[in-house]
């Protein structure tokens, strides 16, 4: 409705991002920092080739235009990046504005990685997050004091796992179990393929629950039905 009143509805069509290096774009995610700058992240890959990467388009006009992008990760080998998500530090503290992109890397094993941008202008080297392989669907969130949590689905443990970084995503601890699950990826309601991956957020309001992290997911309710849990 806001866009309609401003007469710019047509500008939201025609593609979110500028031209990327490869011919296929997928898996978009988006965040906005406390200054109103929007960052997206997309997986771009060459169909039939080994090249792929993750790119973070930037918009400074409330998402109306996306004139350029940051390079988060680029690979020119047999590795394949997949299912990336992005989080931004909106804590208002000294780490405010930092960006984090987590994803699953498929190679000889499948592992969770994370890459960070502390200034919103360039990304550092990627860092491995997970201790165990056979994992997918990572989701990052940033809480009080700039604490970063990444949660994901573990096929080998049949559980949602997480890891925590207290130095802005540079080092990571030991994988922790968020919740053991009986749910496995399956089709629901006549052909909707569902996965047990988490949704994750943090309380950064400065209120009485500041610093808490919340993880939502689907699982078997114990009576043969799939339900939502937090």
N, C-alpha and C positions, 0 to 999 in steps of 0.2 A: 504494500500500500504506500509506503514511503517513496519507493522508486516511482510508482505510478503518479503520485502527486508532483514529483519533480520532473516528470516527462522523460525518464531515461530507461523505461522498461526494456526497450529494444537493445540497449547496450549490454544487458546481462546475457545475451545469447551470442553464439558464434565462437565459443571456446573459452575455457577458463584461463588457459595458460599460453604463454608464447611458444613458438616452435621449439621442440626439444630435439636432441640429436638423432633420435631413432623413430621408427615408423609406427610404434605402438605405445600408447599411454594407458595406464591403469592404476587402480587402487588409490584414489585421491583421499587426502585428509586435509583438515584446515584448522588453524588457530588464529587468535588475535591477541596481541600483547597489550599491555596497559597504556601504551601510547596510541593505540588505534591502528597499528600496522598489522596487516594480515599476511600470514604465511601459509601457503599450501605445501604439500609434498606429494609427488607422483612418482610412480615407477615407469620408466621409459625403457623399452628394449627393442632390439632389432629382430623382427620376425624371421625365424630360420637361421639366426646367427648366434654368436656367443657374447655379443656386446649388450650391456645394460647399465643402468644407473638410476639414481634417485635424485630428483631435482626439486628445489623449493622455490616456486614462484612467489614474488613479493608484490603486494599492493599497498600503496599509501593513500588511496582515495576511497576507502571503505569497500574495497573489492570490486569497484567498477572497471578498473583496468589493471592489467598484470604485465607491465612492460619488460620484465626480465626475471631471471631466476638465479638462485645460488646452487652450486654443485655440492650435494651432500656426499654422494658416493658415485664413483665410476669404476666399472670393471670391464676388462677386455679379454676375459678368459672364460673357462668353463663354469665358473661360479654363477649362481643365479640368485638375485635378491628378490624378496617377496614380502607382501603384506606389511608395508611400512605404515607407521602411525607417528604423529608429531605432537609434542607438548611444549608449552611455553611457561616460563617462570613469571607468574603474576603476583608474587608475594609482596612486592613493594620494598623488599630489602636490598642488600648489596648485590644479590645475584639476579635481580629482576631483569627480565628481557631475554634470558638465556633460552635457547631452543634445543630440543632433544628429539632425535628421530631414532626409533627402534624398528627392527625388522628381523626376518628370518633369512639366513643365508643357506642356500642349498648347494652342497658340494659333495665331498666324500661322506660328510655328516651334515645334519641340519642343526644349526645353532642360532642363538639370539645375539644380535649385535646392536650397538648404540653409537651414534655420532652426535656431537654437540657443537653448537655455535654460541659462544659466550657474548658476542657483540651484535649478532644479527646480520653480519656482513660476510662471514666465511665460516666453514666448518673445519673442526680439527680432525685428526686421524680417528678412524673407527676403533671401537673397543669391544671386546667380547664380553657378554654379560652372563650367559648361561654356563653352568658347569657340566650339565648333561645334554646330550644331543637328542634327536627325535622330538623336536619342539616346534611350535609355530604360533602365530597370532599374538605377537607381543604388543602391549599397550603401555606407554609411559605416562607418568603424572608427576607433578612437582608440588611439594608441600612446604610447610613452614621451614624457614632457614635454608631453603634451596635444596632440601632433601629430595632426591630423585628415586622413584620406584618404577620398575618395569615388571609387569605381570604378563604371563603367557600360559598357553595350554601345553601340557606335556603328554605326548602319546605314550612314552615309556612308563610314566608314573600314574597315568590316568588321573591327573590332578592339575589344578591351576597352581602354578609356581610363581614366585617373585624373587627379585633381588633388589638390593638397596645400595645407593651410592650417596656418600656424604661429602664428596669432593667434586660435585657438578659433573658426574658421569665419567670421570677419568678412571676410577678404580671401582670394582664391584666386589661384594662379599660372597657368602655362600648361599646357594639357592635355598629358598624356604618354601614350604608347602602352605599355600593359602587355604586350599580346600581339596580334599580327596573327592573324586567324583565317580559316579557309576555311568554317567552319560558318555556315549561315544558318538562321533559324527554320524548322522543318519538323516533320512528323509522324514519330514513331519507333514501332516495334513495334506497328503496327496501329492508329494513331490517337491516340497520345499527343503532343500539341503541345509541343515543346521549344524553349527559347530559349537563347541563348548568354550569358545574363547571369551576372555573377560572384557568388561567395560570398567574403567578405572578413573577415579577422580580424587581430588584432595580438597580439604577445607582450608582455604587461605583467607577467610573473612576477617581474621583477627578476633573472632568471637570466642565463646567458651569452648568450642570444639575445634579450634584452630589447630592444624597439624594432623588431624585424623585423615586417613585414607579410606575410601569406600570402593569395594569391588562387587560388581553385579555379574551374574552368570546364570545359565540354565543348567538344570540337572534333573535327574529322575527324583520324583517326590517320595519314592518308596511304595507307591500304590499303582505303579505302571503308567503314570502320567508325567509329562515334562512340565516343569514349573520354573518360575523365576526366583532367585535367591540373591541376597546381598550379605 
